[in-house]
């Protein structure tokens, strides 16, 4: 038995309220930190959503180390005689990015937790809805939808404005142990409007 749409509205409101509280607390505890990314790190089957913050300082160090390591490794691997047979894989596996693409490497990966015990209870039921015909997992699909709606609403109401924000600041979602997806940006270079801490 799945939840009805009203339940998901309640879950979305809990997510928004928990996120507002986390952002207020982060701004109060770390006013000197410049935030370059915020993400939900979620394991829906466990009923757990972490609020994750990355800072410009931590990201710069991560990018530098990852770049050095991946370039060095790629050079070593591709210098071997049979390397051409796996060159495309090595390019993908050792790519370099100008930002951190895993919430597990954020400076504050588990700053706070927003609990949804109902999700865990549903997941553990024998009648948990199985995906069919290319559909997403029930909890993953519904959670993804409320994450994106919540981020949109929090941007529109100015909640992120209490933080010191980098340009750009990435907002995203990650399902536990997966690469996070950036779904929105604040302070996009070239935009007329930017949000900074007072």
N, C-alpha and C positions, 0 to 999 in steps of 0.2 A: 504494500500500500504506500503510495507516494504522498507528498504534501500537496495541499491545494495552493493556489496562487496567493491567497491571504497569508498563509504561513511564510511564504517567501518574502512578502512585504515586511513581516515582523522581523525576519532574519536580516533583511537589508537595513532596517532601522537599527537593529542591534549592532551591525557592522559599522554603520555611520557613527553611532554614538561612541562605540569603542575606539574608532579611528580618531574622532575629535579629541577624546581623552588622551590618547597616545601622543598626538601632535602637540597638545597643550603641555603635557608632561615633558616631552622631548625638548620643546622650546624653553621650558623653565630650567631643566637640568643641564642643557647643553647650548646656551645662548651664543657661544662663540663658534659653534660648528656650522659650516656651510654645507647644507644638504644638497646632494646632487642626484639622489634617487630615493624613492619611496616605493615599497611593494608589499603586497599581501603574499605571504608564503604559507600555502595552505595544504593540509592533508584532510580533504573532506571526510574520508571514511573514519578518521579519528576525531572529527568534530573540532579541529584546531585551525585557527587562522592567526599567524604571527604578523605583527606589524614590523616591517624591516626598513631601516634607514641606512643609507650610505652617505659618507661625507666626501667632500672634494679631496681632502688630504689622503684618506684611505684609498679612494679610487685612483688617484695619481700614482701611489705606490704600487697598487695592484696592477695597473696598466703597464708601468715600467718593468716590473718583475716578470709579468706574463709575456711581454714583448721579447725581452731578453731570452727567456727560457724557450719560447716557441721558435724563435728565429734560429737559435743555437741547435735545437733538436732537429728542426727541419733540414738545416744544412748538413748535419751529421748523417741523417737517414738518406737524404737524396744524393750524398756523395758515394754511396755504395753502388757497385756495378749493376745490380738488378733493380735499382730504385725506380726506374721508369714504370714498372708494372704496378706500382702503388703510389705514384706521384700525386694523382688526383686526391686520393684518400689523405695523404700527408698534408696537402694544402688545406683541406677542410679541417683535419684534426689539429693542425697547428696554426690556425688562423690567428690573426692579431686584431684586436678591437680597441677603439679609443674609450671604452667604458667597460665596467664590470657587468657581465651578463649572467651572474649567478647570485641569488640572494644569500647563499651559503658563504659567500665571500664579502658580504656587506659588513661595514664596521659595527652595525647594531642589527644583526639578523633577527634576533628574537627580543626586540625591545619590549613588546607586550604581547599578550595572547588574548584573543577574543574566542570564547568557547561557544560551540554549538553542539551540545550533547545529543540533541535530537537527530543530527546527521549521523552520528555514530550508531545510535539505536536503530535508525532506518537501515543503515548499511548492514547491520548484523542480522536483520530479519531474513527468514528464508524466502519471503516474497519480494525481496529487493528487486526493482526493475532491471532486467538485463537489457543492454543495448542491442538493437537489431537494425539491420539494413543500413549500416554505416553511421548510426546515431552515436553521439557521445555518451559516455557514462552519465547516468541520471544526476548524481550529485555534482560531478565535475561541470556539467553543462549549466545547471541552475546556479551553482556557486560562481562560475565565470560571469554569468549575466549580472548577478548582483554586485560583483566586484567592479565591473565596468560602470554600472549605474552609480554606485557609491562614489567612485573616483570622479565621475562627471559632476555629481552634486556637490562634492567637497571642493572642487575647483570653482564651480559657479558661486558658491556661497562664501568664498574667500578663506576657507579654513587653513589652507597651506600658507597664507600670508603671514602667519605668526612665526614662521620659520625663516631663517636666513637661507635664501635659495641661490644655488649656482645657476649659471646660464649655459646650457639648458638644465632643467631638472626633469628627470625621467620618472614617470609613474607607471607601475606595472603590476603584474600578477605572476606568481609561480606556483605550480602545483608541486608539492614536495618532491625533492630530488630531480626536478626538471629545470631546464633553462627558463629564465623568466621572460615574459613577453611584455615589452613596453607598449602601453596602450594610449598613453597621453604624455605630452611634455608641457612644462611651464617654462617661462622665460626663454622662449625659442629665439635664437639670435635673429635680429631683424624685426621682431614684433614691436609694435608701438607700445603695447602694454606689457609691463613686467611686474612681478610681485616680489617685494623684498620685505624683510622684517622692519618694523618701525624703528 
